[in-house]
Amino acid sequence: MSGKYLDILITGDDITLDAGGLPVPVADRDSIAQDIVHMIRETGLLVELVGNRDVRTKARNLLLLTLEVDKDERIVPGSTEIEEVGLGLFNLKAETLEFGSIALSLEAERV
């Protein structure tokens, strides 16, 4: 597999293996999307949104998440949109500089 950005596919918290037991590679847009999911998870901001009734806190956390995604050098600044579509469910859209748009579904779980 060739590409500018290469990574190994992670599903859940495990490396995804193909039928031969080798890690499944991902490249470019899929690699960027995976990196964004991991970055969001590491911030802990998404988890704080679950069940939070304070509108200002929710708006602040969504703004902070949006800004974090926009900081990625592979994302067009200002292109990130995050929308809550259900309790703990969010849709994220962003435009990469080189590989078109990405769309992700994010699910926050209570801790």
C-alpha positions as CSV (number, residue, x, y, z in Angstrom):
1,M,0.0,0.0,0.0
2,S,1.3,3.4,-0.9
3,G,0.2,6.8,0.4
4,K,1.5,9.9,2.0
5,Y,0.1,9.0,5.5
6,L,0.3,5.3,6.4
7,D,-0.9,3.6,9.6
8,I,-2.2,0.3,10.9
9,L,-6.0,-0.1,11.2
10,I,-7.2,-0.1,14.8
11,T,-10.7,-1.5,15.5
12,G,-11.8,-1.0,19.1
13,D,-8.5,-1.0,20.9
14,D,-6.9,-3.8,18.9
15,I,-4.8,-4.0,15.7
16,T,-7.0,-5.3,12.9
17,L,-5.5,-8.4,11.2
18,D,-6.3,-9.7,7.7
19,A,-7.0,-13.4,6.9
20,G,-3.3,-14.1,6.9
21,G,-2.8,-12.6,10.4
22,L,-1.1,-9.5,9.1
23,P,-2.0,-5.9,10.2
24,V,-4.4,-4.2,7.9
25,P,-2.9,-1.0,6.5
26,V,-4.7,2.3,6.1
27,A,-3.6,5.3,4.2
28,D,-4.2,9.0,3.6
29,R,-7.8,10.0,4.4
30,D,-8.5,6.8,6.4
31,S,-5.3,7.3,8.4
32,I,-6.2,10.9,9.1
33,A,-9.7,10.0,10.2
34,Q,-8.3,7.3,12.5
35,D,-5.8,9.8,14.0
36,I,-8.6,12.3,14.7
37,V,-10.7,9.7,16.5
38,H,-7.8,8.8,18.7
39,M,-7.0,12.5,19.4
40,I,-10.6,13.1,20.4
41,R,-10.6,10.1,22.6
42,E,-7.4,11.3,24.3
43,T,-8.8,14.8,25.1
44,G,-11.6,13.3,27.2
45,L,-13.9,16.1,26.1
46,L,-16.4,13.9,24.3
47,V,-17.1,11.8,27.5
48,E,-17.8,15.0,29.4
49,L,-20.6,15.8,27.0
50,V,-22.6,12.7,27.8
51,G,-25.6,13.6,30.0
52,N,-24.3,17.1,30.6
53,R,-27.3,19.4,30.9
54,D,-25.4,22.7,31.0
55,V,-25.8,24.2,27.5
56,R,-22.7,26.4,28.0
57,T,-20.5,23.5,29.0
58,K,-21.6,21.4,26.1
59,A,-21.1,24.3,23.6
60,R,-17.6,24.9,25.1
61,N,-16.6,21.3,24.8
62,L,-17.9,21.0,21.2
63,L,-16.0,24.2,20.4
64,L,-12.8,22.9,22.0
65,L,-13.1,19.6,20.1
66,T,-13.7,21.5,16.8
67,L,-10.6,23.6,17.4
68,E,-8.5,20.5,18.2
69,V,-9.5,18.9,15.0
70,D,-8.8,22.1,13.1
71,K,-5.3,22.2,14.6
72,D,-4.3,19.1,12.7
73,E,-2.0,20.2,9.9
74,R,-3.8,17.9,7.4
75,I,-7.2,19.5,8.0
76,V,-8.5,22.7,6.3
77,P,-8.7,25.2,9.2
78,G,-12.3,26.2,9.9
79,S,-13.8,23.2,8.1
80,T,-14.6,21.0,11.1
81,E,-18.3,20.6,12.1
82,I,-19.4,18.5,15.0
83,E,-23.1,17.9,15.6
84,E,-24.8,16.0,18.4
85,V,-27.3,13.6,16.9
86,G,-28.4,11.7,20.0
87,L,-27.3,11.1,23.6
88,G,-23.6,10.5,23.4
89,L,-23.7,10.4,19.6
90,F,-21.9,12.9,17.4
91,N,-21.2,13.4,13.7
92,L,-18.0,15.0,12.6
93,K,-17.2,16.4,9.2
94,A,-14.0,18.0,8.1
95,E,-12.1,18.7,4.9
96,T,-8.6,17.4,4.5
97,L,-6.1,19.5,2.6
98,E,-5.2,16.8,0.1
99,F,-7.8,13.9,0.3
100,G,-11.3,15.4,0.3
101,S,-13.7,15.3,3.2
102,I,-14.0,12.9,6.1
103,A,-17.1,12.1,8.0
104,L,-17.0,10.3,11.3
105,S,-19.6,9.0,13.8
106,L,-18.4,9.4,17.4
107,E,-19.9,7.7,20.4
108,A,-19.1,8.8,23.9
109,E,-19.6,6.3,26.7
110,R,-20.1,7.1,30.3
111,V,-17.1,6.4,32.6
